[in-house]
């Protein structure tokens, strides 16, 4: 569907009625002038070579050229079509466990890193399939909906850490529900889930959910990451071994039985992670056994712009107007020669601008091609050239920011996003630039600036769930940093305060040291008192456990 990139320029079309009124005024002025000259017969003889019809044609040509020029400035464009991709593919949702137990290093460098490596290789094996990602710990979140953009899937995968889920634990059942919600519920086949976890499920709904999904035609495959003997977990927040409520080191073990049961009930395959390529080949072979279907995908990466054609039309109309004379045949020879020269001059002035605009679009398309091939240096070079030729081209600035970000040049990427925001005319384009700027700032630990960027993106597009999710994540990170800073400040001040408190009674009350009062309580009374206090504490602990058990939002375990 055609839409205008700069719709505000269409306001200039309001000048067309004024031009028509001016034309009518000129006609009346000519008639009044003829009447004032004198004898009508003599006047008609003097103006016999004048052609009112040609005068009207000249006016129509000028007005039409003006309208075409204004519409060209507004830049009508349309997405390069809806493409029906005749691919034999399926829909695959990948559920990745990002709980703290996945940080265990019984599989080097860690379970989570190995899981990411496996998923990335699996994505490469599924070029014709749509991929979606769900991350889960104490809760499940849709990290990326189903898409054929596998490069975006890998980008989301790289950012999956325990920090993206504020509630710790492991709820496989919730993750499977989230995967099912991402599928097209009208289809009862061509759908599969690949669950990657250590199987330490802290709720017992997974089996029930698996059977329900299998009845709806969803195949569930599982990959076990970890070792049956288990190992300890290093808490990333403290850098020490994680302990349970009783102070004992937490030992996290691979729960193969749980994952095997899920795969069996989900008509899928269970694979124990040993070698990345072997596991990938096993899951890939299992997925190829499923039926496959054609995938319809909308591609909105590039737009087809119509402004060069409209500018060309305006030029042709103006040239035509120069060749149309207000006088009749014999008197126009000399005038045509003059206007031919003028038309040639106009063509020399306008054609370079058309070639200039077309050249900018060509550079952007070359940059897009290089970007998709991950040749980011080449893409940056093309986008920069397009931005130099046309600094106000928001597409060139936006794509330049993305390529610089991929290249690792965060500071230059931020400058490009600022330029894109500056020249963006629509709220959706501005929101996208603010969001990408926020991601770049957040990855460079500039949390206050990234929070402001996400807020600006949400002000322009309140429905942007990615911006809302990243904003929450950035706020949590900022809160965590502030708590650490406060603790550090407190630790710095504490020794001084304790030293002053220790020195004060020694300096001021050297001869007045307090003496302990002798206890008047018998040994038996003291033992009974101690037993009563221990019983009271035990009752309190039991009460707290009951409250925790009754809370549906608080996980039983936080790893």
matplotlib code that plots the C-alpha trace (Angstrom):
import matplotlib.pyplot as plt

x = [0.0, 1.4, 1.9, 3.8, 7.1, 6.7, 3.0, 3.3, 4.6, 1.2, -0.1, 1.5, -1.2, -3.5, -1.7, -3.4, -6.8, -4.9, -3.1, -6.5, -7.9, -4.8, -5.4, -9.0, -7.8, -5.3, -8.0, -10.3, -7.4, -6.7, -10.4, -10.6, -7.3, -8.7, -11.9, -9.8, -7.6, -10.3, -11.8, -12.5, -11.9, -8.5, -7.6, -8.6, -6.4, -3.4, -3.9, -4.9, -1.8, -2.7, -4.2, -6.3, -6.4, -2.6, -2.5, -4.9, -2.7, 0.4, -1.4, -2.6, 1.0, 2.5, -0.1, 0.3, 4.1, 3.7, 1.4, 3.8, 6.7, 4.8, 3.8, 7.5, 8.6, 6.2, 7.8, 5.1, 6.5, 5.4, 6.9, 8.5, 5.5, 4.2, 6.2, 4.8, 7.9, 7.5, 9.7, 9.2, 9.5, 8.1, 7.6, 10.2, 10.0, 13.2, 12.7, 16.0, 16.6, 18.4, 18.1, 21.2, 21.7, 22.7, 25.8, 27.2, 30.5, 30.3, 30.2, 32.8, 32.7, 29.1, 25.8, 24.3, 27.2, 27.1, 23.3, 23.6, 26.3, 23.9, 21.0, 23.1, 24.2, 20.6, 19.4, 22.0, 20.5, 17.0, 17.3, 13.7, 12.0, 10.6, 12.3, 11.0, 12.7, 11.3, 13.6, 12.6, 13.7, 11.2, 8.9, 8.8, 9.2, 8.7, 12.2, 11.4, 8.2, 8.3, 10.3, 12.5, 15.0, 17.6, 20.2, 17.8, 17.3, 21.0, 21.2, 18.5, 20.1, 23.4, 21.7, 20.1, 21.4, 19.9, 19.5, 16.8, 14.4, 14.0, 12.4, 14.7, 13.8, 12.9, 9.3, 9.3, 5.6, 5.2, 7.9, 6.0, 2.7, 4.5, 5.8, 2.3, 0.9, 3.4, 2.2, -0.7, -3.4, -5.4, -2.8, -2.4, 0.9, 4.2, 5.0, 7.8, 9.4, 13.1, 13.5, 17.1, 17.5, 19.2, 15.8, 15.7, 12.0, 10.7, 7.0, 5.1, 2.9, 5.3, 3.9, 0.3, 1.2, 3.3, 0.4, -2.0, 0.4, 1.0, -2.8, -2.6, 0.0, 3.1, 6.3, 8.4, 12.1, 14.4, 18.2, 19.7, 22.6, 24.7, 26.0, 24.0, 26.6, 26.1, 28.3, 28.1, 27.0, 29.0, 26.5, 27.4, 26.2, 28.6, 31.2, 31.0, 29.4, 25.6, 24.0, 20.5, 18.4, 20.3, 23.7, 24.7, 26.3, 23.7, 24.4, 22.7, 22.2, 21.0, 17.4, 17.4, 14.2, 12.2, 13.4, 13.0, 9.4, 8.7, 10.1, 8.2, 4.9, 5.6, 6.2, 9.8, 13.4, 15.6, 19.3, 22.0, 24.4, 27.8, 29.0, 27.4, 27.4, 26.0, 23.2, 22.3, 22.2, 20.0, 17.4, 17.6, 16.9, 13.9, 12.5, 12.8, 10.4, 7.6, 5.3, 6.3, 4.3, 4.8, 5.5, 4.0, 6.3, 6.1, 9.4, 9.5, 13.3, 13.3, 10.8, 10.0, 10.2, 8.2, 9.6, 12.2, 9.3, 7.3, 10.2, 10.8, 7.2, 7.4, 10.5, 8.8, 5.7, 7.8, 9.8, 6.5, 5.2, 8.3, 7.5, 3.8, 3.5, 0.7, 0.9, 0.0, 2.2, 4.4, 5.3, 6.7, 9.9, 12.3, 10.6, 10.9, 14.6, 14.9, 12.8, 14.8, 17.9, 16.0, 14.7, 18.2, 19.4, 16.5, 17.3, 21.0, 19.9, 17.2, 18.6, 21.7, 19.3, 17.4, 20.6, 21.8, 18.7, 18.8, 22.5, 21.7, 19.1, 21.6, 24.2, 21.6, 20.6, 24.3, 24.7, 21.7, 23.1, 26.5, 24.7, 22.8, 26.0, 27.5, 30.1, 29.6, 32.7, 31.3, 27.8, 29.2, 31.1, 27.9, 25.7, 28.2, 28.4, 24.6, 24.5, 27.2, 25.2, 21.9, 22.4, 18.7, 18.1, 16.8, 17.1, 20.8, 21.4, 19.4, 21.0, 24.4, 23.8, 22.8, 25.9, 28.2, 26.6, 27.3, 30.8, 31.3, 31.7, 29.1, 30.0, 29.7, 26.4, 24.9, 25.7, 24.1, 21.0, 20.8, 20.9, 18.1, 16.0, 16.6, 15.5, 12.7, 9.3, 7.1, 6.7, 7.3, 10.6, 11.7, 10.7, 12.8, 15.8, 15.4, 15.0, 18.2, 20.0, 18.8, 20.1, 23.5, 23.7, 22.6, 25.2, 27.8, 26.7, 25.3, 22.1, 20.6, 21.0, 19.5, 16.5, 15.8, 16.1, 13.6, 11.2, 11.4, 10.7, 7.6, 6.3, 6.3, 5.1, 3.4, 2.8, 6.5, 6.8, 10.6, 11.2, 9.1, 10.9, 14.4, 13.3, 12.4, 15.7, 17.7, 15.8, 16.6, 20.3, 20.4, 18.8, 21.3, 24.2, 22.8, 22.5, 26.1, 27.3, 25.4, 26.8, 30.3, 29.8, 28.5, 31.5, 33.9, 32.3, 31.7, 35.4, 35.7, 32.5, 33.4, 36.9, 35.4, 32.9, 35.7, 38.0, 35.4, 35.0, 38.8, 39.5, 36.7, 36.0, 39.3, 38.6, 34.9, 34.8, 31.3, 31.4, 29.1, 26.2, 26.2, 23.3, 20.5, 19.0, 19.7, 21.1, 17.8, 15.8, 18.3, 17.9, 14.1, 14.3, 16.6, 14.3, 11.3, 13.2, 14.3, 10.7, 9.4, 12.0, 11.0, 7.3, 8.2, 10.2, 7.3, 4.9, 7.2, 7.5, 3.6, 3.4, 6.1, 4.3, 1.0, 2.6, 2.1, 4.6, 7.6, 9.6, 10.6, 14.2, 16.1, 18.5]
y = [0.0, 3.4, 6.0, 9.3, 9.6, 13.4, 13.9, 17.5, 18.7, 18.0, 21.2, 23.1, 21.8, 24.4, 26.9, 25.3, 27.0, 30.3, 29.7, 29.0, 32.3, 34.1, 32.6, 33.9, 37.3, 37.5, 36.6, 39.3, 41.8, 41.1, 41.6, 44.9, 46.0, 45.2, 47.2, 50.2, 50.3, 51.4, 50.1, 46.4, 45.7, 47.4, 45.5, 42.2, 42.9, 43.6, 40.5, 38.1, 36.0, 35.4, 32.0, 31.8, 28.0, 27.7, 30.1, 27.7, 24.8, 26.5, 27.2, 23.6, 22.3, 24.6, 23.7, 20.0, 20.2, 22.1, 19.3, 16.6, 18.4, 18.7, 15.0, 14.1, 16.1, 14.1, 10.9, 8.4, 4.9, 1.4, -1.7, -4.0, -6.2, -9.2, -12.2, -15.7, -17.7, -21.2, -22.8, -26.2, -25.2, -25.6, -23.3, -24.0, -22.4, -22.7, -22.6, -21.7, -22.1, -19.0, -19.8, -19.5, -23.3, -22.9, -21.0, -24.2, -25.2, -29.0, -28.4, -25.9, -22.9, -23.2, -24.9, -21.7, -20.9, -24.4, -24.2, -21.0, -22.6, -25.5, -23.2, -21.1, -24.2, -25.5, -22.2, -22.5, -26.0, -24.6, -22.0, -22.4, -22.5, -19.8, -19.5, -18.0, -17.8, -18.1, -17.6, -18.8, -19.1, -18.3, -17.0, -17.3, -14.5, -14.3, -13.1, -13.1, -14.1, -16.5, -15.0, -16.0, -13.4, -15.7, -13.0, -11.3, -14.6, -14.9, -11.3, -12.0, -15.3, -13.6, -11.3, -14.2, -14.3, -14.8, -11.0, -10.9, -12.8, -11.0, -14.0, -16.9, -20.6, -23.1, -23.3, -25.5, -25.7, -21.9, -22.0, -24.6, -22.6, -19.5, -21.4, -22.8, -19.2, -18.1, -20.7, -20.4, -22.2, -22.9, -25.4, -28.8, -29.7, -28.2, -27.0, -28.1, -27.0, -27.5, -27.3, -26.7, -27.1, -28.9, -30.3, -28.8, -28.1, -26.4, -26.8, -29.9, -28.7, -29.6, -33.1, -32.0, -29.1, -31.4, -33.9, -31.1, -29.7, -33.1, -33.5, -30.2, -31.6, -29.9, -32.1, -31.4, -32.2, -31.8, -31.3, -32.0, -29.7, -30.8, -33.8, -36.3, -36.0, -32.2, -29.4, -26.2, -22.8, -19.6, -16.7, -13.9, -11.3, -12.2, -14.3, -17.1, -20.5, -20.3, -21.8, -22.8, -21.5, -23.7, -22.5, -25.6, -25.4, -25.8, -28.9, -28.6, -31.9, -32.8, -34.2, -36.5, -38.3, -35.1, -34.2, -37.8, -37.8, -34.5, -35.7, -39.0, -37.3, -34.7, -37.3, -36.0, -36.9, -36.5, -35.7, -35.6, -32.8, -34.4, -32.9, -29.9, -31.2, -34.6, -33.1, -30.6, -33.4, -35.5, -32.8, -31.7, -35.2, -35.4, -32.1, -33.2, -36.1, -33.6, -32.4, -29.1, -26.2, -23.0, -19.9, -16.4, -13.6, -9.8, -8.2, -4.5, -4.0, -1.7, 0.7, 1.4, 5.2, 7.1, 10.6, 10.3, 9.5, 12.4, 14.8, 13.5, 14.1, 17.7, 18.3, 17.0, 19.2, 22.3, 21.6, 21.0, 24.4, 26.1, 24.7, 25.9, 29.5, 31.9, 33.0, 31.2, 29.3, 31.8, 34.0, 31.4, 30.3, 32.6, 32.1, 28.3, 28.6, 30.7, 28.3, 25.3, 26.8, 27.5, 24.0, 22.6, 24.7, 23.5, 19.9, 20.5, 21.9, 19.3, 16.0, 16.0, 16.2, 13.2, 11.3, 12.4, 11.1, 7.9, 7.4, 7.8, 5.0, 2.8, 3.3, 2.4, -0.8, -1.7, -1.2, -3.4, -6.1, -6.0, -5.8, -9.0, -10.7, -9.5, -7.4, -4.5, -2.5, -2.4, -1.6, 1.3, 2.7, 2.7, 4.2, 6.9, 7.9, 8.0, 10.2, 12.6, 12.9, 13.4, 14.2, 14.4, 10.8, 9.2, 5.7, 6.1, 7.4, 4.7, 1.9, 3.4, 3.3, -0.4, -1.3, 0.7, -1.1, -4.5, -3.4, -2.6, 1.2, 2.2, 5.9, 6.5, 4.4, 6.7, 9.7, 8.1, 7.3, 10.9, 12.0, 9.5, 10.9, 14.4, 13.8, 11.3, 12.6, 9.8, 8.7, 5.1, 5.8, 8.0, 5.4, 2.8, 5.0, 5.8, 2.0, 1.1, 4.0, 2.6, -0.9, 0.5, 2.6, -0.3, -2.6, 0.0, 0.2, 3.8, 2.9, 6.4, 7.4, 4.1, 4.5, 7.9, 6.5, 3.7, 6.1, 8.3, 5.3, 4.4, 7.9, 7.8, 4.1, 3.0, -0.5, -1.3, -4.3, -4.8, -1.2, -1.8, -5.0, -3.5, -0.5, -2.8, -4.6, -1.4, -0.1, -3.4, -3.1, 0.5, -0.4, -3.2, -0.9, 1.7, -0.9, -2.1, 1.5, 2.2, -0.9, 0.1, 3.6, 2.0, -0.3, 2.6, 4.6, 1.7, 1.2, 4.9, 4.9, 1.7, 3.1, 6.3, 4.3, 2.1, 5.0, 7.2, 5.3, 4.9, 8.6, 10.0, 7.2, 5.5, 5.3, 4.6, 1.2, -0.4, -3.6, -6.5, -7.2, -10.7, -12.8, -13.5, -16.3, -19.9, -22.3, -24.2, -21.0, -20.0, -23.4, -23.2, -19.6, -20.8, -23.6, -21.2, -18.9, -21.8, -23.0, -19.5, -19.2, -22.6, -21.6, -18.4, -20.3, -22.8, -19.8, -18.2, -21.5, -21.7, -18.1, -18.9, -22.0, -20.1, -17.5, -18.4, -15.8, -16.6, -19.6, -22.3, -22.1, -19.3, -21.2]
z = [0.0, -1.0, 1.7, 2.0, 3.8, 4.4, 4.4, 5.8, 2.4, 0.9, 2.6, -0.2, -2.5, -0.9, -3.3, -6.3, -5.7, -5.4, -8.7, -10.4, -8.9, -10.2, -13.7, -13.7, -12.5, -15.4, -17.9, -16.6, -16.6, -20.2, -21.2, -19.3, -20.9, -24.4, -23.6, -22.5, -25.6, -28.0, -31.3, -30.9, -34.6, -34.4, -31.2, -32.6, -35.6, -33.3, -31.2, -34.0, -33.4, -29.7, -28.8, -25.6, -25.9, -25.8, -22.8, -21.0, -21.9, -20.6, -17.3, -16.9, -17.6, -15.0, -12.3, -13.1, -12.8, -9.5, -8.1, -9.3, -7.6, -4.3, -4.3, -5.1, -2.1, 0.1, -1.4, -2.0, -1.4, -0.8, 0.7, -1.8, -1.6, 0.3, -0.7, -0.6, 0.3, -1.1, 1.5, 3.0, 6.6, 10.1, 13.1, 15.8, 19.3, 21.3, 25.1, 26.8, 30.5, 31.8, 35.6, 37.7, 37.7, 34.0, 35.2, 36.6, 34.9, 34.9, 31.1, 30.2, 30.0, 31.4, 30.7, 29.4, 27.0, 25.6, 25.3, 23.3, 21.0, 20.4, 19.5, 17.2, 15.3, 15.2, 13.7, 10.9, 10.2, 9.8, 7.0, 5.7, 9.1, 11.3, 14.7, 18.0, 21.4, 24.9, 27.9, 31.3, 34.9, 37.7, 34.9, 31.2, 28.7, 24.9, 23.8, 20.1, 18.1, 15.2, 12.3, 9.4, 10.3, 11.8, 12.3, 14.7, 16.5, 17.0, 18.3, 20.9, 21.8, 22.6, 25.1, 27.0, 30.6, 34.1, 34.3, 31.7, 34.0, 37.4, 39.1, 39.6, 39.7, 36.9, 35.6, 32.5, 32.4, 32.0, 29.3, 27.3, 27.7, 26.4, 23.4, 22.6, 22.7, 20.1, 17.5, 15.1, 17.0, 13.8, 12.6, 14.3, 12.7, 11.5, 15.0, 17.3, 20.6, 21.4, 25.2, 26.4, 30.1, 33.0, 33.9, 37.5, 37.3, 40.4, 39.5, 38.5, 35.7, 32.8, 32.2, 32.1, 29.7, 27.5, 27.0, 26.1, 23.5, 22.0, 21.5, 19.5, 17.2, 18.8, 18.9, 22.0, 21.8, 24.8, 25.3, 28.7, 29.6, 32.6, 34.4, 36.6, 39.4, 39.5, 40.7, 42.7, 41.4, 41.6, 42.3, 39.8, 42.3, 45.1, 43.3, 46.0, 46.0, 46.3, 49.4, 50.4, 53.2, 55.7, 54.6, 52.7, 49.2, 46.4, 44.2, 40.8, 38.9, 35.4, 35.8, 32.8, 34.0, 33.8, 30.3, 29.0, 30.3, 28.5, 25.2, 25.5, 26.2, 23.5, 20.8, 20.5, 21.1, 24.2, 23.6, 26.3, 25.4, 24.7, 21.5, 19.8, 16.3, 17.3, 19.3, 16.5, 13.9, 16.1, 16.7, 13.0, 11.9, 14.2, 13.0, 9.3, 10.1, 10.6, 7.8, 6.2, 4.8, 2.8, 4.8, 4.0, 5.0, 4.8, 3.8, 4.7, 4.6, 1.6, 0.0, -3.6, -3.9, -6.6, -6.2, -9.0, -11.5, -10.2, -10.5, -14.0, -14.9, -13.5, -15.6, -18.8, -18.1, -17.6, -20.8, -22.7, -21.3, -22.8, -26.2, -26.1, -27.2, -26.7, -30.3, -33.5, -35.9, -37.9, -35.0, -32.8, -34.6, -32.8, -29.4, -29.7, -30.2, -27.1, -25.1, -26.3, -24.8, -21.6, -21.5, -22.0, -19.1, -16.9, -17.8, -16.8, -13.5, -12.5, -13.9, -11.6, -8.6, -9.9, -10.4, -7.0, -5.3, -7.2, -6.4, -2.6, -2.9, -4.7, -2.0, 0.7, -1.2, -1.6, 2.1, 2.9, 0.7, 2.5, 5.9, 5.2, 4.3, 7.6, 5.7, 8.1, 7.0, 3.5, 4.7, 6.8, 3.9, 1.6, 4.3, 5.1, 1.4, 1.2, 4.3, 2.9, -0.3, 1.5, 5.2, 5.9, 4.6, 7.8, 6.3, 5.6, 9.1, 10.8, 8.8, 9.4, 13.2, 13.0, 10.9, 13.3, 16.3, 14.7, 14.0, 17.6, 17.2, 19.8, 20.0, 16.3, 16.2, 18.8, 16.6, 13.6, 15.7, 16.8, 13.2, 12.3, 15.2, 14.1, 10.5, 11.2, 10.3, 11.6, 15.3, 14.5, 12.8, 15.7, 18.2, 16.4, 16.5, 20.2, 20.9, 19.0, 20.8, 24.1, 23.3, 22.4, 25.6, 27.8, 26.4, 27.1, 30.8, 30.3, 32.2, 32.9, 29.2, 28.0, 30.4, 28.9, 25.4, 26.1, 27.7, 24.6, 22.4, 24.5, 24.5, 20.7, 20.5, 23.7, 22.2, 21.8, 24.2, 23.4, 24.6, 27.7, 28.5, 28.1, 30.2, 33.0, 32.7, 32.7, 35.7, 37.6, 36.6, 37.8, 41.1, 41.6, 40.8, 43.3, 46.0, 45.4, 45.5, 48.8, 50.3, 49.3, 50.8, 53.9, 54.2, 53.7, 56.5, 58.9, 60.1, 60.9, 62.9, 64.8, 65.5, 67.0, 69.1, 70.4, 71.2, 72.8, 76.1, 76.4, 76.0, 78.1, 80.7, 81.5, 85.2, 84.8, 83.1, 83.6, 85.6, 84.7, 87.1, 88.6, 87.2, 89.7, 87.5, 88.4, 85.9, 85.7, 85.0, 82.3, 80.5, 80.6, 79.3, 76.4, 75.5, 75.4, 73.0, 70.8, 70.6, 69.7, 66.9, 65.6, 65.5, 63.6, 61.0, 60.5, 60.0, 57.4, 55.5, 55.3, 54.0, 51.4, 50.3, 49.9, 47.7, 44.0, 42.7, 44.9, 43.7, 46.1, 44.9, 43.2, 41.0]

ax = plt.figure().add_subplot(projection="3d")
ax.plot(x, y, z, "-o")
ax.set_aspect("equal")
plt.show()
